[in-house]
Amino acid sequence: MSNQFKGRKLLVVGGTSGMGMQTARMVLAEGGSAVIVGHRADKTEGARKELATLGEVAALTADLASDAGVAALIQAIDERHPDIDLLVNAAGVFFPKPFLEHQDADYDQYMKLNKAFFFITQKVAANLVAGGRPGSIVNIGSMWARQAIAATPSSAYSMAKAGLHSLTQHLAMELAPKRIRVNAVSPAVVQTPIYEGFIPKAEVHGALQGFNGFHPIGRVGTAQDVAEVVTFLLSEKAGWVTGAIWDVDGGVMAGRN
């Protein structure tokens, strides 16, 4: 393993499982340190302990749906981790529901998450600019932001992810002169705990296998599949890449079997 992230500190919003935690694991394995953000203190501490076997890890808990929770998190970042120079916005929820059945709460759960990403990213970027330091940011977007899928009606979720894609491109333009790169990945179906919100945990793996044929490559993705690309985009190997929204989707956006 290389030490390409030596001296770098990664913040992963949504770093206690799935793609976020796997990205933290890979950055730690390559010499970096990490700060993970989770919603539940017990789960966050468990993830921190697991990751700490690889390197230096700190953990923060926050309710990203609460303005007060986000403000407290931003204050903690500013006071305890102003040296963060890598950021991954990976927290997510996904509850497919027909458009005509959406209520305010369904809509708000996605938009509040985007608001949190917006201002957390602003703080990290502001600290980088104040210190004259380069940085790299990767947002976890979604294939659903680019194409509607009848089997998974997700209008509000898709609207929020499309907004995150757009934010990625705008920040890339604004922050490029400050030596801060901003990119996103756009995954299709990936085996992560996000599906446990509406599928019993024991049934998630089996349910997702029904989507294997949806992907031209023939299988659903793994957290590792996506984290490999996220880690590359964070690294200086992608030093000439900014404003990109990369399809990491088993070929879904290329076409259908």
Protein Blocks (a to p, Z undefined) as FASTA:
>chain_A
ZZklgoiacddehiagcjllmmmmmmmmnopacddddfblklmmmmmmmmmmnmccdddd
ddfkbmklmmmmmmmmmmmmmmbcbdcdfbdcdddddfklpcfklmmmmmmmmmmmmmmm
mmmmmmmmmnopacdddddddfklmoccfklgcfklmmmmmmmmmmmmmmmmmmmmnopa
cddddddddddfklmmmpcfklmmmmmmmmmmmpmnopacdfklmmmmmmmmmpmklmmg
ghiacddehhmmnocZZ
